[in-house]
Amino acid sequence: MGFFGKLFGGKPSSSSAKQPKPAPARNNTSSDSASDSEGPQSAFRGQHFEGLGDVWTAFFPGGSQEFVGMLQQLFPQCRPAGPVMQRKDGSSVILYTTPPSGGLSIHSNIVTRAGSGEAEFVGGYPVMESRPTPCVIEQAHIWSNNISGVVAARAQSNGAMLNFFLNGFFQHVPQLQFGSPAVFHVSALALSMEKQKQTEFSPEEGTEAYEALRRAFLVDNPDKTVADFVPPVVSSHGHGMLIPTQVVAAWIYQVPVLAVEKVEFMGRGFRRIETRLAGVGDNAVFGTLYVAEHILKGYEPQVGDDVTGTLWLQAGMEAPEGASSDQQGPLM
């Protein structure tokens, strides 16, 4: 399956392939799959990929199979939440949520058809609570199931670019107006985690960073020579850093542990870590990073540690007040 199959165990989005299409408009459902010559440059980092295989593996030791095995146990606990999307074919999409525990819950997308008495499960995902982050929406991309999707947004506090899976995407399409402000509750699930032992480094001679620093040193110190230059020590301790991978919403990270708490969900242990996801100081993007005990492999995060690995970024978005429970879906 290559990188995509290994990371998410799903399928590439059909919109990733180049195909003729009209010039994109800045509406709330356009795709970013056009080439640079066909439309605006994508605000997404990486390629779209539809599937959450490794997300479930990071959430439950048994992965998606364990989740599917729990479905009958979960549904009696679930309750519908938010607007229902009525589709043109007469079916309805309903979001069901489990009661939260430790800041964690599970969302399931259910499709029902009027008069049939049947319901079809079309996907579920873990949901994690976090603090609000004011952003400006840059772009949105809906998956081929016309239910789920991802958002590209820029944090207002420091301009950090965030690509994340949006919980209840189909319920929020009317709000996803490009260029408009929005508040997202950004959180992350660690797909891997270990303590970052090395947080100080100096640029190596011959690198662009080294040469730029040396030139600046000589300009600032005209009485000095090249031999006097000593590269400074740079520290990443306490900084939140997200590096994009080949897949949208999956990031390589290094973040500080500001607070940590043991929580439990569905009989499984997790650590809830308050952190800076991007940036440093008060202007950083603050969020909550969850990691399951089986991912820690014996490591116990401590306040003051910097941790690193790969994470899945997601966010919640509050539905507007007065949203109708029988909202007509604009996606079909």
C-alpha positions in Angstrom: 0.0 0.0 0.0 3.0 2.3 0.4 3.0 5.3 2.7 -0.7 6.1 2.5 -1.9 2.5 3.3 0.7 2.2 6.1 -0.4 5.5 7.8 -4.1 5.4 7.4 -5.2 2.1 5.9 -7.8 3.7 3.7 -7.9 4.9 0.1 -6.5 8.0 -1.7 -9.1 10.7 -2.3 -10.4 10.6 -5.9 -9.9 14.4 -6.0 -6.2 13.9 -5.6 -5.9 12.9 -9.2 -5.5 15.7 -11.8 -8.6 16.1 -13.9 -10.2 18.9 -16.0 -12.4 21.1 -13.9 -13.8 24.6 -14.0 -12.0 27.5 -12.3 -12.6 27.1 -8.6 -14.8 29.6 -6.8 -14.4 30.7 -3.2 -17.4 28.9 -1.8 -17.6 26.5 1.1 -17.4 23.1 -0.7 -14.7 23.6 -3.4 -11.8 21.1 -3.7 -8.2 22.1 -3.7 -7.2 19.5 -6.2 -6.6 21.9 -9.1 -3.0 22.5 -10.3 -1.4 25.8 -9.8 -2.2 26.7 -13.4 -5.9 25.9 -12.9 -6.6 27.7 -9.6 -5.2 29.0 -6.4 -2.4 27.2 -4.6 -3.6 24.6 -2.1 -3.7 25.6 1.6 -3.4 22.0 2.5 0.0 20.4 3.5 0.2 17.0 2.0 -2.3 14.9 -0.1 -5.8 14.0 0.9 -6.3 10.5 2.1 -9.6 9.0 3.1 -9.4 6.6 6.0 -8.6 6.4 9.7 -6.9 3.0 10.1 -3.9 4.2 12.1 -6.0 6.7 14.1 -8.0 3.8 15.5 -4.8 1.7 16.1 -3.5 4.7 18.1 -6.8 4.9 20.0 -7.5 1.3 20.8 -4.8 -1.5 20.9 -7.1 -3.6 18.6 -7.5 -0.7 16.1 -10.6 -0.5 13.9 -11.5 -4.1 14.5 -11.8 -3.4 18.2 -13.9 -0.4 17.5 -16.2 -2.3 15.1 -16.5 -5.0 17.7 -17.7 -2.4 20.2 -20.4 -0.9 17.9 -23.3 -2.9 19.3 -22.2 -2.0 22.8 -21.8 1.6 21.9 -25.0 2.4 20.1 -27.3 2.1 23.1 -25.2 4.8 24.8 -25.2 7.1 21.7 -27.4 10.1 21.2 -28.0 12.2 18.1 -26.3 15.5 18.1 -26.5 18.6 15.9 -28.4 19.2 12.6 -29.5 16.3 10.5 -28.6 16.4 6.8 -31.5 15.6 4.5 -30.2 14.4 1.1 -31.7 14.6 -2.3 -32.1 10.8 -2.5 -34.4 10.8 0.5 -31.9 9.6 3.0 -30.7 11.4 6.1 -27.3 11.7 7.7 -27.3 11.7 11.5 -24.3 12.2 13.9 -24.4 10.0 17.0 -22.1 10.6 19.9 -21.1 8.6 22.9 -21.1 10.2 26.4 -17.7 11.8 27.0 -15.2 10.4 29.5 -11.9 12.0 30.3 -12.4 14.4 27.5 -12.8 11.6 25.0 -15.8 10.3 23.0 -16.7 8.6 19.7 -18.7 10.1 16.8 -20.5 7.8 14.3 -22.1 8.9 11.0 -25.4 7.0 10.4 -27.4 7.1 7.2 -31.1 6.3 7.4 -33.7 6.0 4.6 -37.3 7.2 5.3 -39.8 4.3 5.7 -37.1 1.6 5.5 -36.5 1.3 9.3 -32.9 0.6 8.5 -29.7 2.5 9.5 -26.3 2.2 7.8 -23.1 2.9 9.7 -20.8 4.9 7.3 -17.9 5.8 9.6 -16.8 6.7 13.0 -13.9 8.5 14.6 -12.6 9.4 18.1 -13.2 12.9 19.4 -11.1 14.8 21.8 -12.0 17.9 23.8 -9.7 21.0 23.8 -9.6 24.7 24.2 -10.9 27.2 21.6 -8.5 28.6 18.9 -9.6 31.6 16.9 -8.7 31.1 13.2 -9.4 32.3 9.7 -10.6 29.6 7.3 -8.4 29.2 4.3 -9.9 26.1 2.6 -12.1 23.1 3.1 -12.1 19.7 1.4 -14.9 17.2 1.5 -14.3 13.4 1.2 -15.9 11.3 -1.5 -18.5 10.1 1.0 -19.9 13.7 1.0 -20.0 13.5 4.8 -16.5 13.9 6.3 -13.8 16.3 5.4 -10.8 18.4 6.4 -10.2 22.1 6.9 -7.2 24.4 6.4 -7.2 27.4 8.7 -4.7 30.0 10.0 -4.5 30.7 13.7 -5.1 34.4 14.5 -2.7 34.4 17.4 0.5 33.7 15.4 -0.4 32.9 11.8 0.3 29.2 12.2 -1.2 27.1 9.4 -3.3 24.2 10.6 -4.8 21.3 8.6 -7.2 19.2 10.5 -10.0 16.7 10.3 -13.2 18.5 11.2 -15.6 16.7 13.5 -19.2 16.7 12.2 -18.0 18.2 8.9 -21.4 17.8 7.1 -23.1 19.8 9.8 -20.7 22.8 9.4 -20.6 23.2 5.6 -22.6 26.5 5.7 -20.1 27.9 8.1 -17.0 27.0 6.1 -16.8 30.3 4.2 -13.2 30.8 3.0 -11.6 33.9 4.5 -14.0 34.2 7.3 -13.1 34.0 11.0 -14.1 30.9 13.0 -13.3 29.3 16.4 -12.1 25.7 16.3 -11.4 23.5 19.3 -8.1 22.0 18.2 -6.8 18.8 19.7 -4.5 15.9 18.6 -4.1 12.2 19.0 -0.6 10.9 19.2 0.1 8.1 16.7 3.5 7.7 18.3 5.3 9.5 21.2 8.7 9.5 22.9 10.7 12.0 24.9 12.8 14.4 22.9 16.2 14.2 24.4 18.0 16.7 22.2 16.6 20.2 22.2 19.8 22.2 21.7 21.8 22.4 18.5 24.2 24.6 16.5 24.0 25.1 12.8 26.7 23.1 11.0 29.4 24.8 8.9 28.4 24.8 5.2 24.7 25.0 5.8 22.6 27.9 4.7 21.7 28.8 8.3 25.4 28.7 9.4 26.5 31.0 6.5 23.7 33.5 7.1 24.5 33.7 10.8 28.2 34.2 10.0 27.5 37.0 7.5 25.3 38.7 10.0 28.1 38.4 12.7 30.7 40.0 10.4 28.3 42.9 9.5 27.6 43.5 13.2 31.2 43.1 14.2 33.4 44.8 11.6 36.5 44.4 13.8 36.1 40.6 13.8 37.2 38.0 11.3 35.7 34.7 10.1 37.9 32.9 12.6 36.1 34.7 15.5 32.7 33.4 14.6 31.2 30.8 16.9 27.7 29.6 15.9 25.1 30.2 18.5 23.4 27.4 20.4 19.7 27.2 19.4 17.1 25.7 21.7 13.8 24.2 20.8 12.8 23.5 24.4 9.2 24.6 25.1 8.4 25.4 21.5 5.4 23.8 19.7 6.4 22.6 16.2 4.3 20.8 13.6 6.0 19.6 10.4 3.6 18.4 7.7 3.7 14.8 6.4 2.6 13.4 3.0 -1.0 13.2 4.4 -3.3 16.1 5.3 -4.0 16.3 9.1 -1.0 14.0 10.0 2.0 15.9 11.4 5.4 15.2 12.8 5.5 17.1 16.1 7.7 18.3 18.9 5.7 19.9 21.7 6.2 20.7 25.5 4.3 19.0 28.3 2.7 21.9 30.2 0.3 19.7 32.2 -0.5 16.0 32.1 -3.5 14.0 33.5 -4.4 10.3 33.5 -7.9 9.6 32.0 -9.9 6.6 31.0 -12.2 5.9 28.2 -14.0 2.6 27.4 -11.7 0.8 29.9 -8.6 2.1 28.2 -6.0 4.4 29.8 -4.9 7.7 28.2 -2.7 10.7 29.0 -4.2 14.1 28.4 -1.4 16.6 27.8 -1.9 20.3 27.7 0.6 21.8 25.3 1.6 24.4 22.7 0.9 22.8 19.4 2.5 25.6 17.4 4.7 28.5 18.5 6.1 29.7 21.8 4.9 32.0 24.5 1.5 33.4 25.0 0.8 33.7 21.3 1.2 30.0 20.6 -1.6 27.8 19.5 -2.5 25.9 22.7 -4.3 22.6 22.5 -4.7 19.2 24.1 -2.7 16.1 23.0 -4.1 12.7 23.9 -2.0 9.5 23.9 -3.1 6.0 24.7 -1.1 4.0 27.2 -0.2 1.3 24.6 1.4 4.0 22.4 3.6 5.2 25.3 5.3 1.8 25.6 6.3 2.4 29.2 7.3 6.1 28.8 5.5 8.4 31.3 5.3 12.1 30.1 6.3 14.6 32.8 5.7 18.3 33.0 8.8 20.0 31.5 9.4 17.2 29.0 9.4 17.9 25.2 7.8 15.0 23.4 8.0 14.0 19.7 6.4 11.7 17.2 3.5 11.8 14.7 0.0 13.0 15.5 -3.4 13.3 13.9 -4.9 16.8 14.2 -8.6 17.3 14.6 -11.0 20.1 15.6 -14.5 20.7 16.7 -16.6 23.6 15.6 -19.7 24.9 17.4 -22.9 24.8 15.4 -24.5 28.2 15.0 -27.4 29.1 17.3 -30.8 28.2 15.9 -29.4 25.6 13.5 -32.4 23.6 12.2 -32.5 19.9 13.0 -33.6 19.1 9.5 -31.0 21.1 7.7 -31.0 20.5 3.9 -27.6 19.1 3.0 -25.8 21.3 0.4 -23.3 18.6 -0.5 -25.2 16.3 -2.8 
